[in-house]
Amino acid sequence: MMQVYEYRVIPAPRRGLKAKGVGSATEDRFAYALQIAMNDMGAQGWDYVRADTLPCEERQGLTGRTTAYHNMLVFRRALPVDQPVDQPLTAPHSAPMIAVPAAATVAAPVPGPLQLTAPLPQSPPLGPADRVAAQ
């Protein structure tokens, strides 16, 4: 039987946190803030998947728009096998999550490594005139 996951995406910390025993360097404080967020999610049963930087269109002024980039942390956890997939999933403190229809849970086959059937074409070696034009 195929394992089904639910996902949770949270914003990555923007600032470090001070704590006893944490160095005063910015990267030490930021690593500590990230560690706290990841351990909190892990205690709730979520597994860390990856961090992504994603664009988001935002309003600027009355009619303008600008694109801002946000750092997000992606977590997942396995759903119980007896829970139907088409049942809506909800997080306790966020907007309702979208349920994945049962037909969409069938995974497409993953292609293997790319196999070349013909050798790649080789470009001719550069002559003296080509070298001057390329510079």
Beta strands, then each sheet from edge to edge (+ up, - down):
strand 1: 5-11
strand 2: 47-60
strand 3: 64-78
sheet 1: 1+ 3- 2+
end
